[in-house]
């Protein structure tokens, strides 16, 4: 009946409704008179109402299925809705919100074997957290609290560390090639032996970085000179 049709329309995607109307109309072409120009206008009105929400749904149903078998329309809509299924889930860039917005203060994430590659640590509280020698390639630390965090020997290639608090953090021996930093890079405890090849650092911050005494040495993994990776004079 019309009540069942109404319930299905409310839950069906607009594309399924449109397809159902067109298919049902085609299947009934031999049993009913062709839809006149005014009827087509009604169908268009119904489709527009379906896309905008349920406020005009009652009028849309009565107009769109006029001259079309309700049984055929309903069965066709059911098939199209079933085939279309739910909207696909959109993958989260960075491997999922595994650690975002949580407190991992003091926890041990140091592990050469376990990969955290691409994980999202946005707005995480990681005071004193140990990431030594961890694979953190492509990780997102946007607006994270990284005070006294240990990144020594960590693989931070392509990681995003903008707008973070990095007071006292250690980047000794870290590989930070292609990573993104903010002004908080000035607050880290040490950058000795770190590789910053192609890292993105604020223009006004870089000269101050080059003045630091700990900006020296060679990365033990890549063999790159720290000062040369920063293009310091």
Backbone bond lengths (Angstrom), bond angles and torsions (degrees), N, CA, C in turn:
res aa  C-N    CA-C-N  psi(-1)  N-CA   C-N-CA  omega(-1)  CA-C   N-CA-C  phi
1 X - - - 1.446 - - 1.509 110.80 -
2 X 1.323 117.15 178.89 1.455 120.80 -179.69 1.511 112.74 -63.89
3 X 1.363 117.88 -31.34 1.464 120.53 -179.40 1.514 110.82 -64.14
4 X 1.340 117.74 -40.83 1.468 121.29 177.91 1.519 110.36 -65.63
5 X 1.341 115.32 -41.71 1.466 119.61 178.55 1.512 111.22 -60.39
6 X 1.345 115.54 -42.01 1.459 120.52 179.31 1.516 111.40 -60.83
7 X 1.332 116.57 -44.22 1.469 120.23 -178.57 1.517 110.75 -63.81
8 X 1.342 117.51 -40.41 1.457 120.67 179.87 1.520 111.17 -67.84
9 X 1.328 117.12 -38.71 1.462 120.26 179.79 1.518 111.98 -63.02
10 X 1.358 115.53 -37.65 1.460 118.68 -177.90 1.524 112.15 -64.85
11 X 1.335 117.39 -28.80 1.463 121.01 -177.70 1.513 113.12 -101.05
12 X 1.332 117.30 -8.90 1.464 119.77 -175.76 1.517 111.68 -85.62
13 X 1.337 117.25 147.00 1.467 120.28 174.61 1.515 110.34 -65.90
14 X 1.328 118.89 150.16 1.466 121.54 -179.97 1.513 112.26 -55.97
15 X 1.355 117.94 -37.21 1.455 120.52 -178.77 1.517 111.24 -64.89
16 X 1.342 116.97 -35.24 1.459 120.60 178.88 1.522 110.60 -67.93
17 X 1.341 116.37 -39.79 1.465 120.51 178.42 1.519 110.54 -62.73
18 X 1.327 115.88 -44.87 1.462 120.29 -179.44 1.513 110.69 -61.25
19 X 1.347 116.63 -45.44 1.459 120.45 -179.24 1.519 110.88 -64.57
20 X 1.329 116.50 -39.78 1.462 120.76 -179.54 1.513 111.55 -62.59
21 X 1.322 116.04 -42.54 1.464 120.32 -179.87 1.525 110.55 -62.57
22 X 1.351 115.99 -46.38 1.458 120.39 -177.12 1.523 111.49 -67.08
23 X 1.362 116.76 -44.03 1.462 120.33 -179.24 1.522 111.71 -66.87
24 X 1.327 115.29 -42.30 1.461 118.54 179.47 1.516 111.27 -64.02
25 X 1.321 116.10 -39.72 1.456 120.23 178.81 1.522 110.53 -63.06
26 X 1.350 116.41 -40.84 1.461 120.55 -179.62 1.523 111.34 -66.40
27 X 1.350 115.83 -39.83 1.464 119.64 -177.65 1.514 112.39 -69.19
28 X 1.311 116.98 -23.26 1.465 120.74 -178.15 1.522 112.82 -98.37
29 X 1.343 116.58 7.05 1.461 118.66 -174.55 1.520 113.04 -61.92
30 X 1.357 117.08 -27.40 1.461 119.90 -179.07 1.519 112.37 -83.75
31 X 1.329 117.11 -20.85 1.468 120.13 -175.79 1.514 112.33 -99.80
32 X 1.304 116.94 -18.85 1.462 119.79 -177.49 1.520 109.49 -126.37
33 X 1.306 115.23 163.35 1.440 120.69 175.90 1.522 109.27 -70.65
34 X 1.334 118.48 147.90 1.489 120.42 177.40 1.514 110.84 -54.86
35 X 1.297 114.84 145.46 1.467 119.75 179.62 1.515 108.76 -69.03
36 X 1.303 115.62 128.98 1.453 120.29 -178.70 1.503 110.75 -76.89
37 X 1.330 116.70 171.30 1.466 121.30 -179.76 1.511 112.39 -56.87
38 X 1.340 118.65 -43.07 1.475 118.28 177.31 1.502 112.26 -61.44
39 X 1.377 117.52 -37.05 1.456 120.13 179.78 1.538 109.73 -63.31
40 X 1.337 119.32 -40.91 1.474 122.36 178.98 1.508 110.82 -60.49
41 X 1.316 115.21 -38.90 1.465 118.21 177.21 1.502 110.74 -62.75
42 X 1.369 116.04 -37.72 1.459 119.22 177.98 1.517 110.90 -64.53
43 X 1.322 117.04 -40.52 1.465 120.37 179.83 1.525 110.55 -62.19
44 X 1.351 115.03 -43.51 1.472 118.22 178.38 1.513 111.02 -61.17
45 X 1.332 115.36 -39.48 1.464 119.24 178.11 1.515 110.99 -62.10
46 X 1.347 115.82 -39.16 1.462 120.18 -179.64 1.507 111.25 -65.22
47 X 1.332 115.88 -42.76 1.466 118.97 179.78 1.525 111.58 -63.88
48 X 1.331 116.33 -41.35 1.461 119.56 178.76 1.512 110.78 -62.54
49 X 1.341 115.93 -39.83 1.464 119.85 179.76 1.520 110.82 -64.86
50 X 1.365 116.65 -38.26 1.471 119.80 -179.96 1.525 111.04 -63.54
51 X 1.340 117.64 -40.21 1.461 121.47 -179.41 1.519 111.62 -68.76
52 X 1.285 118.10 -32.37 1.461 121.30 -176.63 1.512 112.97 -83.32
53 X 1.292 118.58 -10.89 1.454 120.11 179.76 1.524 111.05 129.40
54 X 1.293 116.83 -166.67 1.458 121.68 -174.25 1.531 113.71 -96.70
55 X 1.327 117.01 2.80 1.460 119.12 -174.65 1.530 112.48 -63.83
56 X 1.354 115.90 -34.33 1.460 119.04 179.53 1.527 111.82 -109.28
57 X 1.338 116.14 18.86 1.458 120.38 -172.47 1.524 112.93 -62.22
58 X 1.358 116.98 -41.82 1.461 119.59 -177.76 1.523 111.27 -59.71
59 X 1.338 116.11 -46.04 1.458 120.08 178.72 1.513 110.79 -64.83
60 X 1.358 115.89 -36.92 1.458 119.67 -177.25 1.505 111.39 -63.83
61 X 1.360 116.36 -42.38 1.464 120.13 -179.17 1.512 110.74 -62.78
62 X 1.343 115.66 -48.15 1.459 119.62 -176.05 1.518 111.73 -63.54
63 X 1.333 117.40 -32.32 1.457 120.98 -178.78 1.513 112.26 -82.79
64 X 1.365 115.51 -39.63 1.459 119.31 -171.87 1.512 112.73 -73.99
65 X 1.344 118.04 -31.92 1.459 119.44 -176.46 1.530 112.58 -100.87
66 X 1.337 116.90 9.26 1.458 120.75 177.76 1.526 108.83 -64.01
67 X 1.280 118.38 125.44 1.461 122.79 -179.41 1.512 112.79 83.50
68 X 1.353 118.56 1.29 1.455 122.41 179.94 1.518 108.21 -117.40
69 X 1.306 117.93 139.33 1.455 121.74 179.73 1.511 110.12 -59.96
70 X 1.327 117.14 124.85 1.463 121.47 179.02 1.517 111.48 -61.23
71 X 1.322 116.43 -39.35 1.465 120.52 -179.05 1.518 110.66 -63.75
72 X 1.355 116.90 -44.60 1.466 120.32 179.55 1.514 110.96 -65.85
73 X 1.340 116.23 -43.94 1.459 120.82 179.51 1.523 111.42 -59.24
74 X 1.358 116.32 -46.18 1.454 121.47 -177.66 1.526 111.57 -64.43
75 X 1.345 116.56 -45.01 1.464 119.77 -179.38 1.515 111.25 -66.08
76 X 1.336 116.84 -38.70 1.463 120.18 178.72 1.513 110.62 -65.63
77 X 1.336 117.36 -42.45 1.459 121.55 178.47 1.518 110.76 -61.21
78 X 1.348 116.36 -40.81 1.470 119.93 179.43 1.526 111.00 -60.78
79 X 1.340 116.57 -45.11 1.461 120.53 -179.55 1.521 111.07 -62.79
80 X 1.348 117.30 -46.98 1.460 121.21 -177.99 1.511 111.36 -64.31
81 X 1.342 118.09 -39.52 1.459 121.52 179.31 1.513 110.93 -65.42
82 X 1.348 115.82 -41.06 1.464 120.19 -179.72 1.514 111.04 -65.02
83 X 1.343 115.63 -42.85 1.459 119.14 -178.59 1.515 112.30 -69.29
84 X 1.326 115.83 -37.39 1.471 118.43 -178.02 1.509 111.65 -69.25
85 X 1.354 117.66 -35.76 1.459 121.66 176.63 1.513 111.60 64.63
86 X 1.338 117.17 -177.18 1.454 121.34 179.55 1.517 111.40 -70.55
87 X 1.321 116.45 157.68 1.467 120.57 177.92 1.516 110.06 -63.12
88 X 1.346 117.87 137.22 1.465 119.97 -178.17 1.514 111.21 -64.04
89 X 1.328 115.66 143.85 1.462 120.19 178.25 1.511 109.82 -72.42
90 X 1.320 116.75 140.92 1.457 121.74 179.47 1.520 109.15 -90.54
91 X 1.307 115.05 125.64 1.462 119.41 -178.99 1.516 110.11 -67.99
92 X 1.314 116.35 141.74 1.452 121.59 179.13 1.510 109.32 -87.34
93 X 1.310 116.29 125.73 1.449 119.86 178.31 1.522 110.32 -62.90
94 X 1.299 115.31 133.83 1.455 119.20 179.45 1.507 112.88 100.82
95 X 1.329 118.40 12.14 1.453 120.33 172.16 1.517 115.37 83.93
96 X 1.310 117.74 14.06 1.460 118.41 175.98 1.519 113.41 102.13
97 X 1.325 116.69 155.56 1.459 122.92 -177.62 1.530 110.48 -85.04
98 X 1.318 115.37 58.09 1.448 119.70 -174.38 1.527 113.80 -69.96
99 X 1.337 117.15 -34.90 1.460 120.03 -175.27 1.531 112.74 -128.58
100 X 1.294 118.21 4.17 1.462 121.22 -176.47 1.531 111.18 -64.72
101 X 1.331 115.02 138.64 1.470 122.44 173.32 1.526 114.64 63.20
102 X 1.331 117.94 25.11 1.459 119.19 177.10 1.528 110.13 -120.95
103 X 1.314 116.50 169.24 1.457 122.67 -178.60 1.530 109.34 -103.05
104 X 1.343 115.74 113.21 1.462 120.47 177.82 1.534 109.48 -119.07
105 X 1.320 115.73 31.75 1.463 121.94 -178.82 1.524 111.63 -53.14
106 X 1.335 114.51 128.59 1.457 120.50 174.30 1.517 116.29 72.86
107 X 1.315 118.05 1.27 1.461 119.86 -177.74 1.526 111.72 -78.33
108 X 1.323 115.51 159.95 1.457 121.48 -176.34 1.526 110.84 -103.11
109 X 1.341 115.96 108.04 1.453 122.62 175.94 1.524 110.92 -109.87
110 X 1.317 116.27 16.31 1.469 120.83 -178.36 1.520 108.60 -80.88
111 X 1.297 116.06 115.95 1.456 119.79 -178.22 1.517 109.20 -166.39
112 X 1.305 116.71 113.97 1.457 119.85 179.71 1.524 111.70 -71.64
113 X 1.322 117.39 -24.03 1.450 120.60 -177.08 1.515 113.66 -88.24
114 X 1.336 117.75 -35.04 1.458 120.91 -177.23 1.519 110.95 -85.16
115 X 1.313 116.16 135.64 1.453 120.97 -177.97 1.525 111.40 -99.61
116 X 1.332 114.98 132.29 1.466 120.86 171.96 1.525 108.53 -112.71
117 X 1.300 115.23 16.72 1.462 122.13 -175.37 1.527 111.71 -53.13
118 X 1.343 114.99 127.08 1.461 121.07 175.97 1.509 115.89 77.01
119 X 1.314 118.69 6.57 1.461 120.24 -178.98 1.526 111.35 -76.40
120 X 1.314 115.00 156.32 1.461 121.48 -178.29 1.531 109.94 -101.81
121 X 1.333 115.47 114.50 1.461 122.18 176.90 1.533 110.26 -111.88
122 X 1.309 117.57 25.98 1.464 121.09 -177.50 1.528 111.05 -56.94
123 X 1.325 116.12 133.14 1.465 124.26 176.69 1.529 112.98 56.31
124 X 1.313 116.18 23.78 1.452 119.60 178.15 1.532 109.62 -74.80
125 X 1.316 116.58 150.17 1.461 121.48 173.46 1.527 106.31 -101.43
126 X 1.325 115.51 107.51 1.462 120.11 -173.97 1.532 110.75 -127.41
127 X 1.314 116.25 47.79 1.454 120.55 -179.90 1.528 110.05 -66.98
128 X 1.337 115.28 122.01 1.458 120.29 178.57 1.522 114.30 69.13
129 X 1.322 117.94 13.50 1.460 121.51 -179.76 1.524 110.39 -73.13
130 X 1.320 115.84 143.93 1.460 121.53 -176.17 1.530 111.11 -100.42
131 X 1.347 116.06 109.40 1.456 122.34 175.61 1.532 110.93 -111.22
132 X 1.306 117.83 18.93 1.458 121.72 -174.94 1.530 111.24 -55.55
133 X 1.319 116.00 128.22 1.470 124.48 176.68 1.524 113.67 61.63
134 X 1.323 117.03 19.92 1.467 120.21 178.77 1.524 110.65 -83.64
135 X 1.322 115.85 151.04 1.453 120.88 174.31 1.522 108.15 -88.14
136 X 1.320 115.50 103.97 1.465 121.91 -176.58 1.528 111.09 -117.63
137 X 1.307 116.57 29.55 1.460 120.76 -178.40 1.530 111.20 -58.42
138 X 1.335 115.09 128.91 1.455 119.91 176.06 1.510 115.68 70.26
139 X 1.327 117.64 9.16 1.466 119.89 179.82 1.526 110.83 -71.19
140 X 1.311 115.36 151.81 1.464 121.74 -178.89 1.524 109.11 -109.81
141 X 1.343 115.33 116.88 1.468 121.43 178.95 1.528 110.58 -114.65
142 X 1.288 117.82 29.60 1.462 122.05 -176.00 1.528 111.17 -56.09
143 X 1.325 114.89 126.30 1.474 123.17 178.94 1.534 112.92 57.89
144 X 1.315 116.86 27.65 1.467 120.37 179.87 1.526 110.91 -81.89
145 X 1.336 115.58 153.40 1.462 122.13 178.36 1.523 106.86 -98.51
146 X 1.332 116.12 101.16 1.463 122.44 -171.99 1.523 112.47 -115.50
147 X 1.305 116.53 37.17 1.466 121.43 -179.48 1.528 109.96 -68.58
148 X 1.331 115.11 126.95 1.479 122.83 179.79 1.532 112.94 60.85
149 X 1.305 116.92 22.07 1.465 121.15 178.79 1.529 109.96 -76.66
150 X 1.332 116.24 141.57 1.464 121.23 -176.94 1.530 110.51 -101.40
151 X 1.333 115.87 108.24 1.461 122.44 175.74 1.526 110.89 -108.74
152 X 1.307 118.10 19.20 1.461 120.74 -175.55 1.532 110.53 -62.11
153 X 1.319 114.89 127.22 1.452 120.76 179.35 1.515 114.74 71.59
154 X 1.325 117.95 6.69 1.469 121.02 -178.31 1.523 111.24 -78.12
155 X 1.310 115.16 151.16 1.464 121.22 176.03 1.521 108.31 -93.97
156 X 1.324 115.95 100.09 1.460 122.70 -176.56 1.527 112.20 -106.52
157 X 1.297 117.60 22.71 1.460 120.05 -177.36 1.533 111.36 -58.49
158 X 1.330 114.88 125.73 1.460 120.35 178.27 1.517 115.30 73.40
159 X 1.314 118.02 8.22 1.472 120.76 -179.03 1.531 110.50 -75.20
160 X 1.320 115.68 151.14 1.464 121.62 179.37 1.525 109.42 -105.87
161 X 1.339 115.50 114.49 1.465 120.40 -178.56 1.520 111.18 -125.37
162 X 1.328 116.96 36.28 1.457 120.41 178.52 1.527 110.80 -77.24
163 X 1.317 115.34 151.32 1.473 122.53 176.27 1.520 113.16 54.75
164 X 1.315 116.00 34.41 1.464 120.18 178.63 1.528 110.18 -100.01
165 X 1.321 115.86 167.03 1.469 122.05 171.36 1.527 105.88 -108.27
166 X 1.342 116.52 111.60 1.463 120.61 -173.74 1.529 112.95 -119.02
167 X 1.309 116.35 27.63 1.464 120.30 179.77 1.523 110.51 -57.32
168 X 1.348 116.21 122.70 1.459 120.71 175.53 1.518 115.36 76.19
169 X 1.330 117.98 4.72 1.465 120.56 179.76 1.534 110.01 -71.92
170 X 1.316 116.30 150.40 1.465 121.35 179.70 1.518 110.79 -107.70
171 X 1.337 115.60 126.41 1.456 121.70 175.05 1.532 110.39 -115.74
172 X 1.300 116.74 21.66 1.457 120.47 -178.81 1.534 110.39 -62.02
173 X 1.327 115.51 130.97 1.471 123.20 178.93 1.525 113.30 65.21
174 X 1.323 118.13 7.80 1.465 120.58 -178.23 1.525 111.40 -74.13
175 X 1.329 114.95 149.44 1.465 120.61 173.94 1.521 106.58 -103.14
176 X 1.323 116.34 104.77 1.468 121.26 -175.74 1.523 110.86 -116.07
177 X 1.317 116.75 30.93 1.463 120.76 -179.72 1.525 110.65 -63.42
178 X 1.335 115.53 130.43 1.455 120.34 178.28 1.511 115.38 71.71
179 X 1.323 117.50 11.60 1.467 120.92 179.96 1.522 111.01 -82.81
180 X 1.327 115.43 167.66 1.461 121.79 -177.74 1.528 109.23 -118.57
181 X 1.340 115.07 122.86 1.458 120.48 -177.98 1.527 110.79 -123.70
182 X 1.345 114.16 158.63 1.451 120.94 173.38 1.524 109.40 -111.64
183 X 1.304 116.16 -164.88 1.462 120.88 -179.17 1.523 112.97 -64.96
184 X 1.319 116.81 -19.97 1.466 120.27 -178.30 1.516 112.54 -65.67
185 X 1.331 117.04 -10.96 1.465 119.69 176.27 1.524 110.73 -60.56
186 X 1.321 115.49 -26.18 1.470 120.44 178.44 1.522 112.20 -67.02
187 X 1.313 117.08 -19.97 1.464 121.23 -173.34 1.528 113.70 -94.28
188 X 1.344 117.14 -2.64 1.463 118.31 -178.10 1.533 110.75 -68.76
189 X 1.316 114.50 157.75 1.456 120.45 -178.20 1.517 112.08 -71.54
190 X 1.319 116.43 -45.33 1.466 120.27 -179.96 1.519 111.76 -154.05
191 X 1.331 115.08 147.12 1.462 123.39 175.47 1.523 110.43 -123.16
192 X 1.299 116.46 15.74 1.460 121.00 -175.89 1.531 111.19 -59.42
193 X 1.317 115.46 133.05 1.472 123.98 177.91 1.533 114.11 66.25
194 X 1.297 117.69 12.09 1.469 120.00 179.90 1.528 110.82 -80.71
195 X 1.304 115.99 149.56 1.467 122.04 178.23 1.520 108.98 -107.02
196 X 1.345 116.56 112.34 1.460 122.18 -178.10 1.534 111.87 -109.91
197 X 1.315 117.54 27.37 1.461 120.73 -177.94 1.533 111.11 -54.81
198 X 1.337 115.93 124.66 1.472 122.95 178.60 1.528 114.07 60.84
199 X 1.319 117.80 17.11 1.467 120.34 176.69 1.527 109.56 -69.77
200 X 1.325 115.97 146.64 1.459 121.51 179.28 1.527 109.14 -95.46
201 X 1.337 115.34 111.65 1.470 122.36 -177.72 1.522 108.16 -126.73
202 X 1.331 118.71 136.59 1.466 120.66 179.91 1.530 112.09 -50.23
203 X 1.323 116.06 138.79 1.467 121.91 -175.12 1.526 111.91 -56.95
204 X 1.329 116.74 -40.41 1.466 119.64 -178.43 1.524 112.42 -77.28
205 X 1.305 116.54 -17.14 1.463 120.60 -178.32 1.523 112.15 -85.88
206 X 1.311 116.93 -35.22 1.464 121.37 -174.57 1.528 114.07 -56.45
207 X 1.336 119.85 -45.55 1.472 118.91 179.24 1.525 112.54 -60.01
208 X 1.313 117.00 -34.83 1.461 121.09 178.96 1.526 110.62 -71.12
209 X 1.321 116.26 -33.69 1.460 120.66 176.28 1.527 109.68 -63.28
210 X 1.301 116.26 -44.36 1.466 121.50 -177.28 1.527 112.66 -64.61
211 X 1.322 117.58 -20.79 1.468 121.29 179.60 1.529 112.66 -80.76
212 X 1.298 117.30 -12.16 1.465 120.96 -176.28 1.529 110.99 -72.12
213 X 1.316 115.53 143.96 1.462 121.05 -179.63 1.525 112.58 -73.23
214 X 1.337 115.88 -26.19 1.462 118.73 -177.84 1.523 113.51 -82.90
215 X 1.335 116.90 -3.34 1.464 120.42 176.64 1.522 107.71 -82.63
216 X 1.310 114.39 85.22 1.467 120.52 -175.77 1.532 108.75 -161.90
217 X 1.325 114.57 175.12 1.457 120.21 175.23 1.517 113.78 89.32
218 X 1.326 114.66 -176.74 1.461 122.50 -178.21 1.521 109.48 -128.42
219 X 1.304 115.78 136.48 1.461 119.19 -179.46 1.530 110.13 -66.60
220 X 1.328 117.66 127.39 1.464 120.86 -176.06 1.528 114.38 -68.35
221 X 1.311 117.40 -17.34 1.468 120.59 -179.15 1.522 112.62 -96.24
222 X 1.338 116.68 -47.18 1.465 120.77 -176.51 1.523 113.17 -94.33
223 X 1.336 116.98 -18.67 1.460 120.56 -178.62 1.516 113.37 75.32
224 X 1.341 116.80 12.12 1.460 121.78 -178.36 1.520 110.43 -87.10
225 X 1.327 116.83 136.78 1.450 122.67 176.97 1.528 109.54 -72.50
226 X 1.311 116.86 132.62 1.466 121.17 -175.84 1.513 112.29 -60.30
227 X 1.321 117.58 -48.97 1.453 120.48 -178.39 1.523 111.56 -64.77
228 X 1.308 115.84 -39.09 1.468 118.47 178.98 1.535 111.26 -66.76
229 X 1.329 116.61 -35.28 1.472 119.42 179.14 1.523 111.18 -65.53
230 X 1.331 116.96 -27.05 1.451 122.14 177.72 1.529 112.28 -92.57
231 X 1.318 114.90 -4.03 1.479 122.00 -176.63 1.521 111.38 57.70
232 X 1.325 115.11 38.20 1.459 120.28 176.74 1.530 109.29 -75.55
233 X 1.322 117.14 143.53 1.477 119.68 179.67 1.522 112.08 -67.74
